[in-house]
Amino acid sequence: MKRLFTSIFLSLSFIISGTAQDADALLSKLSENATTFGSIDATYTSQMVDVKSDFEETLKGHIQIDSNKFQLDLGEFVIISDGGTVWTYEKETNDCYIEDAEMLSEQGIEPSKIFTIWEDDFKNEWVGVSTIDEKEYVQINLYPSGADASEKPYHTIQLFIDESALEVVQLVIKGRSGVDTDYHINSFKTGVNMPASTFFFTESDFPGVTMIDNRI
């Protein structure tokens, strides 16, 4: 289960320069724009590449977010959180794993923060303009900082930003173990009405499900 989070979603020195200030300014605008979103309904395609084992996997995901709550549908798995508890439902086995949201967030990127990830403990670097599908986007790299920086399962997050729309269109998570995951945003809607049941796993809706409680 941990790999789902360390995938979804190097110690580096960094000197603050003029371009870093530009990065701060753009990320500040992104954060300001994000305060107007309310709920988020987005779809994406992710490509995970394990360099060491020469393994690649492509997944399509659908994520719904409201504050610190989320539902992430990965096809074979559905991950739901009400902000305090995380339920990971495996369709093939009809098993549901229960975890504390706080513990899982320490193992990787919290899905509810995926569109504001730069607001956590990161140093940033303005890389420049990158071309994706014949369109130009601003690339900003994020590097984990803080006391637990070396414990993060990733060393770099690459953001590709539509500067005019103030939206992140793609992000790449570079893992310390050699696993990199590329997320390409296919659709992005905000202010979508979502019932409370979206963010709670109702056992009765899954006949015969096995509940596996991993909370301490």
ROLOLUM-831902 format. One record per residue: x, y, z of N, C-alpha, C in turn. Coordinates in steps of 0.001 Angstrom, whole numbers, plus 524288, in hexadecimal, padded with zeros to 5 digits. Layout:
! residues N
XYZXYZXYZ
...
This chain:
! residues 216
8032A7FB48800008000080000800008035A8050080000
807F5804A0802A180B39809428031680D0380B367FDC0
80DEA807877FA1781001809097F4FD80C1F80C577F1F4
8071580B9C7F2F78032480EBF7F054803D88147D7F19B
8059E815847F6688063081AEA7F80980B9181D167F6A2
80F89819C87F72E814BD81BB27F5F08157B81C5E7F024
812268193A7ECE081244819CB7E72F80F1881E817E58F
8069B81DFD7E6638037E822E17E5CB805AE826DB7E657
80A3B827D97E2E480AC282D387E87C81203821F97E395
84915831337F5EF84D8D8347A7F44084D94839787F780
8503883A137F9BC850C983EEA7FCAC852DE8430C7F8F9
850248475C7F8728519484B657F4A185275850997F75F
85686853387F5E885763858737F7ED8549785C437F462
85305860B87F6A584FF2864677F39085156869F87F527
8529186D307F161853E98729E7F26184F7B8760E7F073
84D558794E7F3EF848FF87CB87F27684B0D880F57EECE
84887881547EA4E84A438851B7E65F84590888047E444
8467388B2B7E03F8422288E0F7DDE883E0F88A707DBAC
83FBF886157D93583BFD882777D6F2838DF87FC17DB23
83B3B87ED07DFB78386287C6F7E40B8340D8800E7E5DB
83526885237E5CD83127888E77E74F82CB0888D27E367
82DEE888137DE62829DA8878F7DA6F8268A882BD7DB89
8290787E7F7DD1B82639879BD7DE698229B87AB37E306
8249087D5C7E7048215387E9A7EB9281C81881B77E9EF
81D518857A7E677818FF888D57E4C8814D5885B97E1DE
81682882457DE55812C687F347DB5980FF387B4E7DED8
812BF878C97E259810408750A7E5E280C6F877CA7E989
80DAC87C8D7EB0680A1B87FA07EE3F80509880BE7EB52
8058A881EA7E635800D8882CA7E3047FD9D87DCB7E285
80051879587E1F17FD908745C7E1AA7FA88873507E6B2
7FCF5874677EB1B7FA67873937F0207F5AC8771F7F0BB
7F63D87C017EF1E7F1EA87FB47EF6D7ED5E87DE77EBFC
7EEA687BF67E7567EA9487A017E3D47E7EF8752F7E618
7EB00871E47E8C47E8E986D087EAF97E4DB86E067EF35
7E5298728C7F1D07E15D873BC7F5EB7DBDE8747E7F3B5
7DB76875417EE927D65D876057EC1E7D402870E47EA2C
7D6EC86CA07EA8A7D53D867B67E8307D084865497EAEF
7D084865517F02A7CCA38622B7F2EE7CDF285C717F20B
7CA2D859677F0767CB34853E37EF567CDD28534E7E9F8
7D08784EDD7E9417D35484DCE7E4617D1D7848707E260
7D0D2848167DD4F7CFC9843237DAB67D36A842EE7D5FC
7D72683F497D6157DB1083F247D1F07DC18839907D033
7DDA8839097CB547DF67833FD7C94A7E4FA834A97C758
7E7F6830707C7767ED62830BE7C5D37EF3782B707C3D5
7F38D82B8A7C1237F63D826C47BF877FB9F826D47C214
7FD088228D7C4A78022B822457C7228055C81DEB7C4A4
80A6181EF97C42880E0481B037C2298125681A507C630
8129F815A77C8708169F814707CC4381AFC811677C9A0
81FC98131F7CA79824598108D7C8298281080F037CC8C
8291A809F17CD0C82CE2807EF7D0CC831F4806E97CDCD
835AA80A617CE6883A8180A217CB5C83D938052C7CC9A
83DBD803B87D194840EF7FF407D32E83EF27FA1B7D100
839DE7F9597D104837AE7F45F7CF39835AE7F49D7C9A0
836677F92B7C708834B07F9E07C1AA82EDE7F89E7C11D
82BC67FB027C497826237FA0C7C4B6823397FF287C3D5
81F277FEE97C0A081BDF803767BFBA81622802067C074
8131D805BB7C28480D87804D57C33680A99809F27C250
80676809B07BF408033980E437BE337FDDB80D797C0AA
7FC16811697C38C7F7058112C7C62B7F3E7816157C4EA
7EEC78157F7C4E77EB4A81A047C4817E8B781AC27C9CB
7E89581F8F7CB9F7E66A820A47D0BE7E23C824D47D093
7DEB5824837D45B7DA9D8286D7D50E7DAB2829F87DAC6
7DBB582EF17DBE17DC05830B17E1447D80E834FE7E259
7D580834857E6DC7D1E1838737E8BD7D3EA83A507EE05
7D43283F7C7EEB07D675841CC7F35F7D2CD845F17F588
7D23A845E97FAA97CF6984A1A7FD5A7D23984B0680280
7D50684F63802E17D83D8508D807727DC4F84C3D8081D
7DC76849A480CA87E04F8457780D807DE078401280C7C
7D97983FD580A0F7D6E883AE3808C57D7B0839B8802F8
7D7E8834AD801AA7D890833527FC2F7D67E82DD67FB11
7D56182CF77F6167D466827BC7F40B7D79B8272D7EF10
7DADD823277EED97DE4A8223A7EA627DD1081CE67E81C
7DB2A81CD57E34B7D9C4817FB7E09A7DE08816BE7DCA3
7E0BB812587DD947E4FA810B47DA2C7E38B80BEE7D6E8
7DE8680AB77D6C77DCD08061C7D3D97DCCB8014E7D74A
7E1627FF0C7D84C7E1BD7FA6E7DB987E1277FBC77E15F
7E276800907E2B77E22C802557E81B7DEF6807597E872
7DC2B807F27ECCC7D99480CDF7EE0D7DB6F80E787F378
7DD878132E7F3DF7DF968151F7F8D37DC34819B57FA90
7DA23819527FF497D67681D338014F7D86581F2D80692
7D7E88243F807777D95C8266A80C877D58782AAA80E2E
7D41682A87813267D0DB82EB2815567D428832AA81841
7D94983257817887DCDC835E881A207DF7C8338681ED9
7DCFB82F9E821417DF3182D0E825CF7E0768275B824D8
7DD51824E5821927DDF081F578205A7DE6D81E9C81A7C
7E1A381AD1818EC7E2358197A8135E7E079813DC81292
7DCFB8131380ECF7DB4380DD380D4A7DD6E80CB8807D7
7E02D808688073D7E22D806CA8021A7DF72801B78009F
7DC1A802167FCB07D8F77FD9D7FB0D7DB557FB207F635
7DC707F60D7F6917DE8F7F3177F22D7DA177EFFE7EFB2
7D8C07F15F7EAE47D42B7EF147E85C7D4C57E93B7E762
7D9697E7957E5BD7DA2A7E21D7E4447D9687DE6A7E8DF
7DB4E7DFF57ED727DB017DC867F2067D6617DDC67F58F
7D3D17E22D7F4997CF837E40B7F7E87D1617E4E67FD83
7D6227E7057FE037D85F7E859803157D8927EE44803AA
7D7EC7F009808807D8667F59D809937DC207F65D80E29
7E0547F95480D427E4477FA588113D7E33E7FFAD813BB
7E3707FFD8818DA7E25F804A981BB97E770806A581E2A
7E8A280B9D81D417ED6D80DFC81F4C7EC1C8135A82194
7EF9581541824F67EF3381AA0826C97F14781E408228B
7EE5A82253821487EFF7825F281D257F5338287881E69
7F621829CB8234E7FAF682C6B824C87FFB4828F9823CB
7FF46823F082504803AC8206482443804EB81FBB81E7D
800E781F3F81B41801D781E7A815B1804058235E8131B
8026F827F6814F78045782CD58129E80A3582D7381377
80C5482AF781792811E782B45818A781514827E1814E5
812808244E8122A8153A820AA80EBD815A58229B8091A
812F2826BF807D681321828AC8027D8100182DA3801F7
80DEE82EA07FD5C80AE6833537FC5D8052F832477FDA0
802E8835A5800BD7FD6B83511802157FA17836A87FD62
7F6B8833327FB767F3AD8346C7F6C07F085839787F71C
7EE8783ACE7FBB77EB5B83F8A7FC337EE89844817FB69
7F3C38440B7FB9B7F72D848997FAFC7F9FE8489E7F5C5
7F88C845247F24C7FB7D844877ED797FB96849827EA2E
7F77284CBF7EA827F73D8517A7E7527F9328564A7EA39
7FB1F8557A7EF0D7FD90859BC7F20180267857BA7F4DB
804F0853D37F2A180941851297F53080DB0854E57F6A0
80E84859037F397812D485CA47F4718123685FA47F990
80D9285F967FBF880CAD86274800CE80F0E85FB68058D
810BA85AD4804F28134F8580C8092C8191C8598980949
81C3D8568880C15821C7857E680CC4824F585684807E9
8259785A6A8047A828B1859A17FFC082C0185E6C7FE99
830A385D7E7FC8383392861887F9D3831F3861457F41B
8326A865917F155830CC865757EBDB834FC867B27E84D
83480866437E361838318680B7DF6183540869117DA50
835D986DCA7D84C8339686F217D3328372486CCE7CF01
8353F868D97CC39838758662B7C84F8383B868F77C316
8338E86AE17C1AB832EC86D907BCB082E1886BAD7B9DA
82E2486C337B4B9829AC86AB47B18482A8F865507AF29
826AF861DE7AFBA826EE85C9C7AD7C8225C85BDE7A9C9
82339858D17A5AD81F2A857D17A1C981CD88526B7A2A0
817A38523C7A328814C384D547A3C28105484D5E79FC3
810338496679C7180C1D8491E7985B80BCE84E3279542
8104D85040793E7810D3854E37909F80EE3859E479347
80E32859C17987680CAD85E6979B61810EE85F9879F60
811A9864997A074815BB866357A40F81389867187A98C
81652864FF7AD5A814BC865857B2CE81984866F77B615
8188B8698C7BA6981CB886ACE7BE0E81DE5865FC7C163
822E0864B17C1DF82471860517C535826EA862697CA33
824C0860B47CE97826FB861E37D3B6827F985CBA7D67F
82CA685C0F7D88F82DEE8575E7DB8C82D60858687E15B
82B618548B7E41E82AE7854C97E9CD82E82850B87EC30
831268523D7F0738349A84EAC7F346832F284EA27F902
8320184A127FB4D8304C849EB800C18344984C6F80460
8324D84F5B80833835AF851D380C0F8338A8507281179
835D9852A581575834158517B81ABB8371184CF081D10
835F184BD7821F6838DF847E7824E98385C8426D822A7
833DE841478203F832F283BF881E41833C183B928185E
8366C83F4A816048370683F6C810538396883A6880E37
83D5D8385C810E484011833AA80EFF83CBC82EC280F87
8387982F11812788351382A9181342830AE82A4B80F37
8300E82E5E80C2D82C0B82E5B8082482D6882A4B803F8
8297682794801C682A938239C7FDD382BF7825E37F882
82BF682B097F7FA82D5482D987F3138315E831DD7F433
83465833457F0478384D837647F0F68370683C4A7EDD2
833B083BCA7E9E1832528403D7E68982CC383FA07E489
829F5843F77E445824E6844197E19C8253A848547DD6D
82445846D77D8998245C84A8A7D44881ECB84C4B7D314
81DDD851577D36B818C08538D7D221818FE8561D7CCC8
81506855207C98B81486857B17C47B80F7B85AD87C4A3
8100085FF97C41E80BC9863967C56680A1B866C07C0A8
804F3866F27BFDD802B186A877BC0C8025486FD37BEBE
805FB8734F7BD798066B878397C055801AF87BBA7BF8C
7FF5887B9E7BAF07FAD887F047B9F27F5F287D127BCBF
7F533877EF7BCE87F09F875B67BF887F18D874D97C55A
7F680875377C7057F805874287CC707F64C86EB67CE12
7F7D586ADF7CAEE7F6848656E7CC057FB55861FB7CB24
7FBDD85E007CE6C7FFDE85A047CD9D7FDB1856047C9CB
8004D855397C5707FE5F8519E7C16E8011984C557C1A9
805AD84C3A7C41C80891847597C47580C69847B97C903
80D40843607CBAF8114F8433D7CFA78140083DF67CF8E
8190183E0E7D0B281C388395A7D0AA81EAF838C37D607
81DD2834417D879820068332A7DD99824AE82F8C7DCE8
82945831617DE7282E2082E6B7DDD282F5582BA67E2F7
82ECF826707E30382F6D8236D7E7C583510822317E91C
8363A821D27EE2183B7E820897EFEA83CFA81AEF7EE8C
83912817887EE2B83A2D812027ED2483AB7810CE7E759
83A6A814DE7E40883AD2814087DE6A83599813877DBBB
83147814787DEA082C0E814457DC5982A2E819D67DB67
8293281B387D67E82746820657D50F821AD81FE77D310
81E6C823B17D478818F88239B7D2BA81791828CF7D047
81570828827CB89813F082D197C87E80DFC82D777C870
80BE8831D57CA6D8063E832A97CA8C804D1836DF7C690
80174835727C2DE7FF91839347BEF97F9C983A347C000
7F86B83F137C11A7F302840747C25A7EFCB840A97BD54
7EBB883D677BD0F7E86083D397B8667E3BC840E47B8C8
7E14F841387BD597DCE6844C57BE267DD1E846DE7C3B7
7DB1C84B8E7C46E7DB7B84E1F7C9817D6B08519E7CA3A
7D3508502D7CDF57CE97853387CF167CE9E854C67D4CF
7CC8E859657D5E77CC4F85B3F7DB487C6B385CB17DCB3
7C5BB85D197E1CB7C08985EA07E3A37BC6085A967E27A
7BDEA8559B7E2267BA34851677E0EB7B77284FA67E5E8
7B25884EF27E59F7AF5684D267EA287B07E847697EB35
7B242846327EFF27B39E840DA7F1617B0E683F667F67A
7ADC583B457F6747AB2C839A37FB527AF1D837B57FF52
7ADAB837E4804527B12F83640808847B2D283092807F1
7AF7682D53805A37B097827C2805037B536826C48015F
7B6A782ABE7FE3C7BB1E82A377FAB27C014828FC7FDB8
7C06482AEE802877C53B82AA48058A7C4C88270880A46
7C1A4822FA809AF7C10081F1F80DDD7C00E819CB80B76
7C2AC815D580D857C1F58108B80B897BD7E80DFB80E80
7B94980CD080BB97B4B680A5F80E157B4EF8048880D0E
7B5F48018C811227B6D97FBEE810A57B23A7F91E80E29
7AD877FADA80F537A8DD7F83280D527A8527F8A480769
7AB1F7FC43805127AAE27FCE77FF607AE517F8E77FC8D
7B1597F5D07FF8F7B4F97F2067FD497B4277ECB17FFD9
7B0217E9D67FE217AECF7E4CA800927B37A7E113800DB
7B4577DEDF805797B87A7DB12806377BDDD7DD5E806DB
7BE5C7E2938070A7C37B7E5008077C7C6207E37580C98
7CB3D7E2A680C547CE6B7E189810FC7D10C7E693812C2
7CFE27E8458178C7D21D7ED0E819A27D7117EBAE81CAE
7DB717EE2681B227E07F7ED1481D967E2687F22782011
7E2137F266825427E34D7F7308281F7E9137F73A829A9
7EC1F7FA99827297F1B57FAF8828467F3127FF7982BFF
7EF18801E382E3E7F01D8061F831E87F23F804028370C
7F59B80710839727F7F88056B83E6C7F4198065A842D9
